[in-house]
């Protein structure tokens, strides 16, 4: 252990703050879908990306709702709340899986 501490270990400062992570995830998901149209080999990765997007939405739902409710434009707010409800329905609706799609 002394050899490791004296010769190999070095102090460092973590600079990554996570800033921009959501944008990167959404961009990666979009690129995956576009790539999937050409190369269906990426289906396991696509599944993981869909779970990640669902988690992002679920974890930030309250913040999204607060942002929408703070919009001063009643027409925009109504449209945004409708879109949020549609997205919530999509994310929470059970997927209808058939035996054919499993095989």
C-alpha positions in Angstrom: 0.0 0.0 0.0 2.8 2.4 0.7 4.2 1.9 -2.8 0.8 2.7 -4.2 0.4 5.8 -2.1 4.0 7.0 -2.7 4.4 6.2 -6.4 1.0 5.9 -8.1 -1.8 7.7 -6.3 -2.2 11.4 -6.9 -4.7 14.0 -5.6 -7.3 15.2 -8.0 -10.3 17.5 -8.1 -13.6 16.3 -9.6 -14.7 18.9 -12.0 -17.8 17.2 -13.5 -21.0 18.7 -12.2 -23.6 16.8 -14.2 -24.5 20.0 -16.1 -26.0 19.3 -19.4 -26.6 15.6 -18.6 -30.3 15.7 -19.4 -29.7 17.2 -22.8 -27.1 14.6 -23.6 -29.4 11.8 -22.6 -32.2 13.1 -24.7 -29.9 13.6 -27.7 -28.5 10.1 -27.3 -32.0 8.7 -27.2 -33.0 10.6 -30.4 -29.8 9.3 -32.2 -30.5 5.8 -31.0 -34.0 5.9 -32.5 -32.7 7.2 -35.8 -30.0 4.6 -35.9 -32.6 1.9 -35.0 -34.3 2.6 -38.3 -31.2 1.4 -40.1 -29.6 -1.1 -37.7 -32.0 -3.1 -35.5 -29.1 -4.7 -33.6 -29.4 -1.9 -31.0 -32.6 -3.1 -29.5 -31.2 -3.9 -26.0 -29.6 -0.4 -25.9 -32.9 1.1 -27.1 -34.7 -0.6 -24.2 -32.2 0.8 -21.7 -32.6 4.3 -23.2 -36.4 4.1 -22.9 -36.1 3.1 -19.2 -33.7 6.1 -18.7 -36.1 8.5 -20.4 -39.0 7.2 -18.3 -36.9 7.7 -15.2 -36.0 11.3 -16.2 -39.6 12.1 -16.8 -40.8 10.5 -13.5 -38.1 12.1 -11.4 -38.8 15.6 -12.9 -42.6 15.4 -13.2 -43.2 17.8 -10.3 -40.7 20.4 -11.6 -42.3 20.1 -15.1 -45.8 20.6 -13.6 -44.6 23.7 -11.6 -43.0 25.2 -14.7 -46.2 24.7 -16.7 -48.4 26.1 -13.9 -46.2 29.2 -13.7 -46.8 30.0 -17.3 -48.9 33.2 -17.4 -50.4 32.5 -20.8 -53.7 30.6 -20.2 -53.8 29.1 -23.8 -50.2 27.9 -23.6 -50.7 26.6 -20.1 -53.8 24.6 -21.2 -51.9 23.2 -24.2 -48.8 22.3 -22.1 -51.0 20.6 -19.4 -52.7 18.6 -22.1 -49.3 17.5 -23.6 -48.1 16.6 -20.1 -51.2 14.5 -19.5 -50.7 12.7 -22.8 -47.0 12.1 -22.0 -48.0 10.8 -18.5 -50.5 8.4 -20.1 -47.9 7.1 -22.5 -45.3 6.6 -19.8 -47.7 5.0 -17.3 -49.8 2.9 -19.7 -49.0 -0.8 -19.5 -47.6 -2.1 -22.8 -49.6 -4.7 -24.5 -47.1 -7.5 -25.1 -48.2 -10.5 -27.1 -46.7 -14.0 -27.3 -45.7 -13.2 -30.9 -43.7 -10.1 -29.9 -41.9 -12.2 -27.2 -40.9 -15.0 -29.5 
